[in-house]
Amino acid sequence: MVSIDTPDVIAIGSLYKEHQPWLKQWLRRKLGCSETAADLTQDTFIRLLAKRQADYNLCEPRAFLTTIARGLVIDLYRRRTLERAWLAHLAELPDSEVPSPEQQHILLETLVAVDQLLDGLTPKTRAAWLYSRLDGLTHAEIAARLKVSVPRVRQYLAAAARHCYTLRFGLADQHE
């Protein structure tokens, strides 16, 4: 639980009072939706609270806030793209194979989590991981599809594993 009298919270409160209306308006113009703008404005400040940065005396607070808000907008668009693809897939399924609403929600959340996990990988690394994990292709089959060598596929898969490990557990201890 966050104490309400810490320097971080006081600084974020000041940022909120001074810049929340401006940020909400900026997001509304960008998104064309007041409700989504209000949600992302709140999410921006929640991110700040979660970050617990040491110093919020910023020279350019609006630039700082818009950087965070832009990331949230990108996340929103990516999620919407995944949702549309998921709904299109569901529409193609026979009625007998359509998952329950609860299962649909869990599957969509899983897709979003995997998408976030794979964000930051190069396209070939991402493709190699998906071919390996989702399609069950061998290293040789992946190499043929990506037009690279088998050792390169192994490098891609190792990079994907390191990336996922770092996101989940942080940087591994470096032993010399």
Backbone as CSV, one residue per row, in Angstrom:
resi,resn,N_x,N_y,N_z,CA_x,CA_y,CA_z,C_x,C_y,C_z
1,MET,0.834,-1.171,0.000,0.000,0.000,0.000,0.886,1.244,0.000
2,VAL,0.490,2.277,-0.746,1.261,3.499,-0.878,0.844,4.470,0.222
3,SER,1.822,4.963,0.948,1.540,5.976,1.967,1.239,7.292,1.269
4,ILE,0.275,8.043,1.778,-0.148,9.260,1.075,0.704,10.471,1.388
5,ASP,1.677,10.340,2.286,2.487,11.498,2.633,3.951,11.364,2.237
6,THR,4.271,10.408,1.354,5.644,10.273,0.896,5.942,11.363,-0.126
7,PRO,7.216,11.740,-0.265,7.565,12.767,-1.256,7.104,12.415,-2.670
8,ASP,7.188,11.108,-3.037,6.738,10.670,-4.369,5.271,11.013,-4.582
9,VAL,4.457,10.623,-3.625,3.018,10.802,-3.759,2.660,12.293,-3.765
10,ILE,3.325,13.078,-2.934,3.072,14.522,-2.912,3.440,15.141,-4.258
11,ALA,4.586,14.750,-4.815,5.014,15.281,-6.118,4.051,14.859,-7.223
12,ILE,3.609,13.604,-7.187,2.665,13.132,-8.204,1.327,13.853,-8.041
13,GLY,0.926,14.097,-6.800,-0.302,14.864,-6.552,-0.219,16.255,-7.147
14,SER,0.926,16.880,-7.019,1.117,18.216,-7.619,1.056,18.140,-9.135
15,LEU,1.728,17.119,-9.702,1.663,16.930,-11.161,0.214,16.731,-11.604
16,TYR,-0.518,15.941,-10.833,-1.915,15.652,-11.164,-2.739,16.934,-11.156
17,LYS,-2.623,17.711,-10.092,-3.405,18.960,-9.984,-3.087,19.922,-11.112
18,GLU,-1.799,20.034,-11.438,-1.379,21.010,-12.444,-1.622,20.556,-13.878
19,HIS,-1.522,19.253,-14.137,-1.494,18.810,-15.537,-2.575,17.811,-15.940
20,GLN,-3.348,17.303,-15.005,-4.370,16.304,-15.342,-5.377,16.839,-16.358
21,PRO,-5.940,18.049,-16.167,-6.914,18.534,-17.172,-6.286,18.669,-18.564
22,TRP,-5.057,19.178,-18.607,-4.387,19.329,-19.899,-4.160,17.965,-20.554
23,LEU,-3.664,16.975,-19.770,-3.387,15.652,-20.327,-4.667,14.990,-20.819
24,LYS,-5.723,15.119,-20.060,-7.008,14.535,-20.468,-7.472,15.140,-21.789
25,GLN,-7.338,16.450,-21.932,-7.726,17.129,-23.178,-6.828,16.684,-24.330
26,TRP,-5.532,16.557,-24.085,-4.589,16.116,-25.109,-4.962,14.716,-25.596
27,LEU,-5.259,13.824,-24.658,-5.656,12.467,-25.026,-7.013,12.448,-25.735
28,ARG,-7.945,13.293,-25.313,-9.255,13.342,-25.962,-9.104,13.742,-27.428
29,ARG,-8.257,14.750,-27.692,-8.028,15.162,-29.088,-7.367,14.032,-29.881
30,LYS,-6.451,13.322,-29.259,-5.729,12.246,-29.943,-6.635,11.041,-30.220
31,LEU,-7.502,10.708,-29.260,-8.315,9.498,-29.346,-9.730,9.735,-29.861
32,GLY,-10.235,10.942,-29.699,-11.594,11.239,-30.115,-12.660,10.659,-29.201
33,CYS,-12.282,10.331,-27.976,-13.228,9.720,-27.043,-12.913,10.209,-25.628
34,SER,-13.871,10.914,-25.033,-13.656,11.479,-23.697,-13.460,10.404,-22.633
35,GLU,-14.255,9.320,-22.730,-14.172,8.274,-21.712,-12.822,7.558,-21.752
36,THR,-12.352,7.215,-22.941,-11.060,6.550,-23.065,-9.948,7.497,-22.635
37,ALA,-10.064,8.774,-22.982,-9.074,9.765,-22.561,-9.017,9.860,-21.043
38,ALA,-10.176,9.851,-20.397,-10.208,9.911,-18.928,-9.545,8.681,-18.328
39,ASP,-9.832,7.506,-18.894,-9.224,6.268,-18.392,-7.707,6.291,-18.536
40,LEU,-7.225,6.700,-19.711,-5.778,6.707,-19.937,-5.082,7.798,-19.128
41,THR,-5.774,8.890,-18.860,-5.204,9.929,-17.985,-4.964,9.351,-16.598
42,GLN,-5.971,8.657,-16.071,-5.811,8.033,-14.752,-4.711,6.975,-14.788
43,ASP,-4.683,6.179,-15.846,-3.662,5.134,-15.966,-2.253,5.737,-16.012
44,THR,-2.112,6.917,-16.619,-0.816,7.591,-16.665,-0.314,7.876,-15.258
45,PHE,-1.190,8.402,-14.429,-0.776,8.734,-13.060,-0.610,7.483,-12.199
46,ILE,-1.365,6.448,-12.498,-1.172,5.178,-11.789,0.209,4.615,-12.119
47,ARG,0.619,4.736,-13.380,1.963,4.286,-13.761,3.025,5.045,-12.972
48,LEU,2.802,6.343,-12.803,3.760,7.133,-12.028,3.840,6.640,-10.590
49,LEU,2.692,6.354,-10.006,2.681,5.855,-8.631,3.402,4.509,-8.535
50,ALA,3.228,3.667,-9.535,3.871,2.354,-9.523,5.376,2.459,-9.740
51,LYS,5.803,3.479,-10.500,7.215,3.639,-10.837,8.068,4.023,-9.630
52,ARG,7.538,4.854,-8.792,8.248,5.310,-7.584,9.611,5.905,-7.933
53,GLN,9.599,6.827,-8.885,10.824,7.512,-9.286,11.305,8.389,-8.133
54,ALA,12.579,8.604,-8.052,13.144,9.370,-6.940,12.828,10.858,-7.027
55,ASP,12.771,11.418,-8.224,12.619,12.865,-8.348,11.572,13.207,-9.408
56,TYR,10.531,13.902,-8.983,9.502,14.338,-9.923,9.549,15.838,-10.152
57,ASN,10.657,16.492,-9.786,10.842,17.897,-10.137,11.351,17.931,-11.568
58,LEU,10.425,18.037,-12.484,10.741,17.897,-13.901,10.816,19.251,-14.581
59,CYS,11.757,19.374,-15.508,11.846,20.594,-16.315,10.697,20.657,-17.315
60,GLU,10.317,19.504,-17.851,9.262,19.415,-18.867,8.225,18.378,-18.437
61,PRO,7.375,18.699,-17.470,6.427,17.691,-16.975,5.433,17.216,-18.034
62,ARG,5.028,18.101,-18.930,4.070,17.677,-19.957,4.699,16.696,-20.938
63,ALA,5.944,16.903,-21.265,6.636,15.967,-22.148,6.762,14.611,-21.459
64,PHE,7.059,14.613,-20.177,7.170,13.385,-19.398,5.830,12.650,-19.376
65,LEU,4.753,13.380,-19.097,3.423,12.770,-19.040,2.968,12.259,-20.399
66,THR,3.243,13.019,-21.458,2.815,12.557,-22.786,3.609,11.330,-23.232
67,THR,4.856,11.198,-22.799,5.628,10.006,-23.126,4.966,8.769,-22.525
68,ILE,4.565,8.869,-21.278,3.876,7.752,-20.624,2.529,7.506,-21.293
69,ALA,1.781,8.580,-21.549,0.452,8.451,-22.155,0.536,7.853,-23.562
70,ARG,1.550,8.234,-24.337,1.722,7.656,-25.686,1.906,6.140,-25.615
71,GLY,2.695,5.691,-24.656,2.875,4.254,-24.473,1.560,3.566,-24.158
72,LEU,0.735,4.206,-23.340,-0.572,3.641,-23.015,-1.490,3.621,-24.240
73,VAL,-1.401,4.647,-25.080,-2.202,4.686,-26.315,-1.770,3.546,-27.237
74,ILE,-0.466,3.337,-27.362,0.037,2.235,-28.193,-0.476,0.903,-27.654
75,ASP,-0.404,0.727,-26.327,-0.927,-0.503,-25.716,-2.408,-0.684,-26.020
76,LEU,-3.171,0.411,-25.951,-4.607,0.367,-26.236,-4.864,-0.075,-27.670
77,TYR,-4.150,0.504,-28.632,-4.343,0.137,-30.035,-3.938,-1.309,-30.299
78,ARG,-2.845,-1.743,-29.690,-2.420,-3.135,-29.868,-3.464,-4.086,-29.308
79,ARG,-4.000,-3.752,-28.140,-5.021,-4.611,-27.538,-6.263,-4.660,-28.426
80,ARG,-6.669,-3.525,-28.960,-7.841,-3.498,-29.839,-7.607,-4.327,-31.091
81,THR,-6.398,-4.276,-31.644,-6.067,-5.070,-32.818,-6.170,-6.560,-32.493
82,LEU,-5.619,-6.947,-31.339,-5.721,-8.352,-30.915,-7.174,-8.755,-30.705
83,GLU,-7.955,-7.884,-30.097,-9.375,-8.191,-29.854,-10.123,-8.400,-31.167
84,ARG,-9.858,-7.531,-32.162,-10.527,-7.682,-33.459,-10.138,-9.008,-34.121
85,ALA,-8.849,-9.346,-34.068,-8.402,-10.612,-34.653,-9.035,-11.797,-33.920
86,TRP,-9.117,-11.702,-32.614,-9.712,-12.769,-31.798,-11.192,-12.921,-32.136
87,LEU,-11.909,-11.807,-32.239,-13.338,-11.863,-32.565,-13.559,-12.420,-33.972
88,ALA,-12.679,-12.067,-34.898,-12.787,-12.609,-36.258,-12.567,-14.118,-36.241
89,HIS,-11.620,-14.567,-35.449,-11.372,-16.014,-35.315,-12.583,-16.707,-34.705
90,LEU,-13.155,-16.126,-33.669,-14.335,-16.728,-33.024,-15.510,-16.822,-33.993
91,ALA,-15.669,-15.806,-34.837,-16.784,-15.794,-35.790,-16.678,-16.930,-36.802
92,GLU,-15.464,-17.398,-37.059,-15.254,-18.479,-38.025,-15.461,-19.871,-37.426
93,LEU,-15.493,-19.947,-36.104,-15.634,-21.257,-35.457,-17.064,-21.762,-35.534
94,PRO,-17.234,-23.081,-35.659,-18.589,-23.639,-35.547,-19.102,-23.414,-34.120
95,ASP,-20.406,-23.292,-33.988,-21.000,-23.016,-32.680,-20.551,-24.002,-31.606
96,SER,-20.359,-25.240,-31.996,-19.977,-26.269,-31.019,-18.559,-26.060,-30.466
97,GLU,-17.729,-25.284,-31.171,-16.343,-25.080,-30.745,-16.097,-23.724,-30.102
98,VAL,-17.111,-22.876,-30.037,-16.934,-21.541,-29.457,-16.760,-21.680,-27.944
99,PRO,-15.666,-21.132,-27.407,-15.459,-21.220,-25.959,-16.503,-20.402,-25.197
100,SER,-16.647,-20.721,-23.922,-17.578,-19.970,-23.077,-17.071,-18.532,-22.934
101,PRO,-17.924,-17.606,-22.539,-17.471,-16.219,-22.346,-16.280,-16.123,-21.379
102,GLU,-16.286,-16.926,-20.327,-15.170,-16.905,-19.376,-13.885,-17.377,-20.039
103,GLN,-13.989,-18.465,-20.818,-12.818,-18.972,-21.526,-12.337,-17.962,-22.565
104,GLN,-13.271,-17.299,-23.244,-12.897,-16.280,-24.226,-12.101,-15.167,-23.567
105,HIS,-12.554,-14.739,-22.406,-11.867,-13.663,-21.679,-10.456,-14.108,-21.276
106,ILE,-10.340,-15.309,-20.744,-9.036,-15.827,-20.325,-8.100,-15.945,-21.525
107,LEU,-8.618,-16.456,-22.631,-7.795,-16.603,-23.832,-7.345,-15.249,-24.373
108,LEU,-8.235,-14.253,-24.376,-7.859,-12.914,-24.840,-6.801,-12.315,-23.926
109,GLU,-6.953,-12.445,-22.628,-5.952,-11.929,-21.692,-4.611,-12.628,-21.899
110,THR,-4.646,-13.909,-22.199,-3.418,-14.650,-22.470,-2.757,-14.142,-23.742
111,LEU,-3.553,-13.894,-24.786,-3.017,-13.333,-26.030,-2.352,-11.986,-25.784
112,VAL,-2.995,-11.146,-25.000,-2.437,-9.822,-24.686,-1.125,-9.986,-23.927
113,ALA,-1.090,-10.903,-22.966,0.138,-11.128,-22.187,1.271,-11.629,-23.075
114,VAL,0.970,-12.549,-23.983,1.997,-13.061,-24.900,2.471,-11.939,-25.818
115,ASP,1.551,-11.124,-26.310,1.917,-10.000,-27.163,2.860,-9.052,-26.422
116,GLN,2.561,-8.756,-25.174,3.430,-7.879,-24.388,4.787,-8.526,-24.145
117,LEU,4.795,-9.822,-23.934,6.039,-10.543,-23.708,6.924,-10.494,-24.952
118,LEU,6.309,-10.617,-26.122,7.074,-10.660,-27.366,7.428,-9.274,-27.903
119,ASP,6.818,-8.244,-27.326,7.137,-6.879,-27.743,8.613,-6.616,-27.444
120,GLY,9.298,-6.056,-28.368,10.709,-5.777,-28.166,11.621,-6.774,-28.845
121,LEU,11.077,-7.897,-29.285,11.883,-8.853,-30.032,11.942,-8.427,-31.491
122,THR,13.015,-8.812,-32.159,13.078,-8.544,-33.594,12.011,-9.384,-34.294
123,PRO,11.579,-8.989,-35.473,10.546,-9.769,-36.171,10.942,-11.232,-36.392
124,LYS,12.190,-11.493,-36.756,12.597,-12.888,-36.990,12.668,-13.674,-35.686
125,THR,13.084,-13.030,-34.611,13.123,-13.714,-33.312,11.708,-14.058,-32.867
126,ARG,10.807,-13.110,-33.024,9.401,-13.339,-32.666,8.821,-14.461,-33.513
127,ALA,9.082,-14.416,-34.822,8.559,-15.449,-35.725,9.113,-16.822,-35.363
128,ALA,10.404,-16.882,-35.068,11.011,-18.165,-34.703,10.356,-18.720,-33.442
129,TRP,10.138,-17.878,-32.463,9.511,-18.329,-31.210,8.093,-18.830,-31.470
130,LEU,7.321,-18.066,-32.261,5.945,-18.473,-32.558,5.904,-19.771,-33.357
131,TYR,6.781,-19.894,-34.356,6.834,-21.142,-35.124,7.164,-22.321,-34.218
132,SER,8.078,-22.102,-33.294,8.497,-23.179,-32.403,7.403,-23.527,-31.402
133,ARG,6.859,-22.538,-30.737,5.928,-22.789,-29.640,4.499,-23.038,-30.085
134,LEU,4.033,-22.304,-31.087,2.636,-22.450,-31.498,2.446,-23.485,-32.604
135,ASP,3.378,-23.484,-33.548,3.234,-24.397,-34.681,3.993,-25.706,-34.478
136,GLY,4.875,-25.755,-33.488,5.622,-26.978,-33.203,6.626,-27.346,-34.273
137,LEU,7.120,-26.350,-35.015,8.075,-26.638,-36.081,9.446,-26.965,-35.499
138,THR,10.197,-27.774,-36.223,11.572,-28.082,-35.827,12.458,-26.895,-36.182
139,HIS,13.672,-26.910,-35.655,14.613,-25.836,-35.969,14.884,-25.771,-37.468
140,ALA,14.995,-26.929,-38.109,15.254,-26.958,-39.553,14.074,-26.357,-40.330
141,GLU,12.861,-26.678,-39.916,11.676,-26.125,-40.597,11.593,-24.608,-40.415
142,ILE,11.917,-24.148,-39.214,11.909,-22.703,-38.950,12.977,-22.021,-39.800
143,ALA,14.160,-22.627,-39.856,15.254,-22.068,-40.658,14.831,-21.924,-42.119
144,ALA,14.147,-22.939,-42.651,13.699,-22.879,-44.043,12.690,-21.747,-44.243
145,ARG,11.758,-21.597,-43.306,10.751,-20.535,-43.439,11.366,-19.147,-43.331
146,LEU,12.335,-18.998,-42.438,12.940,-17.680,-42.232,14.132,-17.425,-43.152
147,LYS,14.513,-18.463,-43.882,15.664,-18.375,-44.797,16.939,-17.989,-44.051
148,VAL,17.167,-18.719,-42.944,18.381,-18.542,-42.149,18.912,-19.933,-41.806
149,SER,20.075,-19.985,-41.180,20.660,-21.276,-40.789,20.016,-21.797,-39.498
150,VAL,20.178,-23.080,-39.248,19.670,-23.697,-38.024,20.343,-23.078,-36.785
151,PRO,21.686,-22.864,-36.818,22.283,-22.204,-35.653,21.698,-20.807,-35.387
152,ARG,21.336,-20.123,-36.457,20.724,-18.790,-36.284,19.354,-18.925,-35.619
153,VAL,18.589,-19.938,-35.982,17.303,-20.192,-35.334,17.525,-20.425,-33.845
154,ARG,18.542,-21.198,-33.506,18.850,-21.449,-32.089,19.174,-20.143,-31.368
155,GLN,19.899,-19.256,-32.057,20.211,-17.949,-31.468,18.927,-17.140,-31.242
156,TYR,18.027,-17.168,-32.213,16.755,-16.456,-32.067,15.976,-16.988,-30.862
157,LEU,15.901,-18.309,-30.754,15.135,-18.909,-29.655,15.781,-18.623,-28.304
158,ALA,17.104,-18.615,-28.269,17.800,-18.281,-27.021,17.547,-16.814,-26.655
159,ALA,17.558,-15.941,-27.646,17.295,-14.520,-27.386,15.873,-14.328,-26.870
160,ALA,14.921,-15.052,-27.451,13.533,-14.961,-26.988,13.415,-15.455,-25.552
161,ALA,14.084,-16.542,-25.242,14.047,-17.084,-23.878,14.658,-16.094,-22.887
162,ARG,15.799,-15.508,-23.245,16.425,-14.500,-22.364,15.505,-13.310,-22.155
163,HIS,14.890,-12.861,-23.234,13.978,-11.710,-23.169,12.816,-12.004,-22.216
164,CYS,12.198,-13.147,-22.382,11.066,-13.522,-21.527,11.500,-13.689,-20.084
165,TYR,12.649,-14.295,-19.872,13.165,-14.485,-18.514,13.407,-13.130,-17.847
166,THR,14.020,-12.221,-18.589,14.312,-10.893,-18.039,13.027,-10.151,-17.697
167,LEU,12.032,-10.244,-18.548,10.754,-9.585,-18.254,10.090,-10.178,-17.023
168,ARG,10.198,-11.473,-16.880,9.526,-12.146,-15.767,10.284,-12.034,-14.453
169,PHE,11.626,-12.212,-14.510,12.402,-12.307,-13.279,13.442,-11.201,-13.115
170,GLY,13.614,-10.358,-14.096,14.653,-9.344,-14.017,15.954,-9.876,-14.603
171,LEU,16.963,-9.068,-14.547,18.257,-9.457,-15.108,18.860,-10.581,-14.274
172,ALA,19.422,-11.552,-14.966,20.090,-12.668,-14.286,21.378,-12.148,-13.658
173,ASP,21.761,-12.750,-12.553,23.031,-12.370,-11.920,24.178,-12.655,-12.872
174,GLN,25.070,-11.720,-12.949,26.246,-11.886,-13.821,27.385,-12.459,-12.990
175,HIS,27.817,-13.658,-13.310,28.937,-14.277,-12.621,30.166,-14.189,-13.518
176,GLU,31.261,-13.782,-12.940,32.484,-13.680,-13.734,33.339,-14.895,-13.570
